[in-house]
């Protein structure tokens, strides 16, 4: 088994496939490195792919100190994996919790990213819903600790995950089964330390404007909590594109793997060929026709 070591010596399990330009995949809260299998099987034909498990997600270590779980730590753990593999830069792909990590990596360490893919990112981002979101996180963490099996079943059937179940019952069943294998302690610590405490995207708009890394934002059109945040990021990250997958929920990389992979491949090619640039400022005008009376 292969491990990278974080700054605090937490071991992070990772897997690799393929060769060439590196792509690192950062999983969502309900996933792990296995969630990226449809991407590794495809992109390993063209790229060097790395998928790792966040701290708290076996076989990575589960630190017992809650202070060792934070948004900053999640961001830095991705850098630790790149450092371990002696990779200066990589395409950085994150979904949901991983999408937040990718965004924060782009803000703090833009020189380490060839590009950013921020997928399914934004739940709990609205400033006026922060208290509600934090209360939900705290209640979820308590539920994980008291009865993980039932909590995992409930989490897998959230309103933005039933789309996956309806389209692909076998794929969803595999996802739900893998979720059951997670650590209740690790899930609770991650929920309280990373999810519950992360800053709102609306607090990061000035930082987003400074991101000069090509960025692809991708979300499902039925992932309601992430739609407005996706538009927010599109409007503030200068070199950002936006893809919205129709009739799709939150777990888009495994719910719609072909469409997800196609969008990423086109984006990676644009970046690696130097054709991904900032938005033309002329397109930001408030009018449509461009005439003034």
WOPEDA-V668249 format. One record per residue. N is the residue number from 1. RES is the residue in one letter. OMEGA is omega in whole degrees, -180 to 180 (999 if undefined). Layout:
N:RES:OMEGA, N:RES:OMEGA
This chain:
1:X:-175, 2:X:-179, 3:X:167, 4:X:-179, 5:X:177, 6:X:-178, 7:X:-179, 8:X:177, 9:X:173, 10:X:180, 11:X:-178, 12:X:-180, 13:X:178, 14:X:173, 15:X:-180, 16:X:173, 17:X:176, 18:X:180, 19:X:180, 20:X:179, 21:X:-175, 22:X:173, 23:X:178, 24:X:-176, 25:X:-178, 26:X:-169, 27:X:178, 28:X:-178, 29:X:-177, 30:X:-179, 31:X:174, 32:X:-175, 33:X:-179, 34:X:-180, 35:X:-176, 36:X:-177, 37:X:178, 38:X:178, 39:X:-180, 40:X:-179, 41:X:180, 42:X:-172, 43:X:177, 44:X:176, 45:X:-173, 46:X:-173, 47:X:170, 48:X:-173, 49:X:178, 50:X:174, 51:X:-177, 52:X:177, 53:X:177, 54:X:174, 55:X:-177, 56:X:-178, 57:X:-179, 58:X:9, 59:X:169, 60:X:-180, 61:X:177, 62:X:178, 63:X:-177, 64:X:180, 65:X:-179, 66:X:180, 67:X:-179, 68:X:176, 69:X:179, 70:X:177, 71:X:179, 72:X:180, 73:X:178, 74:X:177, 75:X:-176, 76:X:177, 77:X:176, 78:X:177, 79:X:179, 80:X:178, 81:X:177, 82:X:180, 83:X:-179, 84:X:-179, 85:X:179, 86:X:178, 87:X:-180, 88:X:-176, 89:X:177, 90:X:164, 91:X:-175, 92:X:-177, 93:X:179, 94:X:177, 95:X:175, 96:X:176, 97:X:176, 98:X:176, 99:X:175, 100:X:179, 101:X:179, 102:X:178, 103:X:-179, 104:X:175, 105:X:179, 106:X:178, 107:X:-173, 108:X:-175, 109:X:-176, 110:X:-179, 111:X:-179, 112:X:-175, 113:X:169, 114:X:177, 115:X:176, 116:X:168, 117:X:-177, 118:X:-173, 119:X:176, 120:X:-172, 121:X:172, 122:X:-176, 123:X:-179, 124:X:-173, 125:X:-175, 126:X:-177, 127:X:-177, 128:X:178, 129:X:-175, 130:X:-179, 131:X:178, 132:X:180, 133:X:-180, 134:X:177, 135:X:178, 136:X:180, 137:X:-179, 138:X:179, 139:X:179, 140:X:180, 141:X:178, 142:X:179, 143:X:178, 144:X:-177, 145:X:-175, 146:X:-178, 147:X:-175, 148:X:-176, 149:X:180, 150:X:179, 151:X:179, 152:X:177, 153:X:-180, 154:X:-178, 155:X:-178, 156:X:-180, 157:X:178, 158:X:-175, 159:X:177, 160:X:179, 161:X:180, 162:X:177, 163:X:179, 164:X:-180, 165:X:-178, 166:X:-178, 167:X:-169, 168:X:-177, 169:X:-180, 170:X:178, 171:X:179, 172:X:180, 173:X:177, 174:X:177, 175:X:-178, 176:X:179, 177:X:178, 178:X:177, 179:X:179, 180:X:-177, 181:X:-180, 182:X:179, 183:X:178, 184:X:179, 185:X:180, 186:X:179, 187:X:-179, 188:X:-180, 189:X:178, 190:X:180, 191:X:-177, 192:X:-173, 193:X:-177, 194:X:-175, 195:X:-172, 196:X:-173, 197:X:-175, 198:X:179, 199:X:177, 200:X:176, 201:X:-179, 202:X:175, 203:X:-173, 204:X:-174, 205:X:178, 206:X:178, 207:X:179, 208:X:-178, 209:X:-178, 210:X:180, 211:X:-180, 212:X:-179, 213:X:176, 214:X:-172, 215:X:172, 216:X:176, 217:X:-177, 218:X:-177, 219:X:174, 220:X:-175, 221:X:175, 222:X:173, 223:X:-170, 224:X:-178, 225:X:-176, 226:X:-177, 227:X:180, 228:X:176, 229:X:177, 230:X:177, 231:X:178, 232:X:-179, 233:X:178, 234:X:-176, 235:X:-175, 236:X:177, 237:X:-169, 238:X:-176, 239:X:-175, 240:X:169, 241:X:-177, 242:X:174, 243:X:175, 244:X:-179, 245:X:-176, 246:X:177, 247:X:-174, 248:X:-180, 249:X:-169, 250:X:-172, 251:X:-166, 252:X:-177, 253:X:176, 254:X:177, 255:X:180, 256:X:-173, 257:X:-178, 258:X:-180, 259:X:179, 260:X:-179, 261:X:180, 262:X:179, 263:X:-179, 264:X:-178, 265:X:178, 266:X:180, 267:X:-180, 268:X:179, 269:X:177, 270:X:-178, 271:X:-174, 272:X:176, 273:X:177, 274:X:-178, 275:X:178, 276:X:-174, 277:X:177, 278:X:178, 279:X:175, 280:X:-177, 281:X:180, 282:X:-178, 283:X:-178, 284:X:180, 285:X:-177, 286:X:180, 287:X:179, 288:X:-174, 289:X:179, 290:X:180, 291:X:176, 292:X:-180, 293:X:999
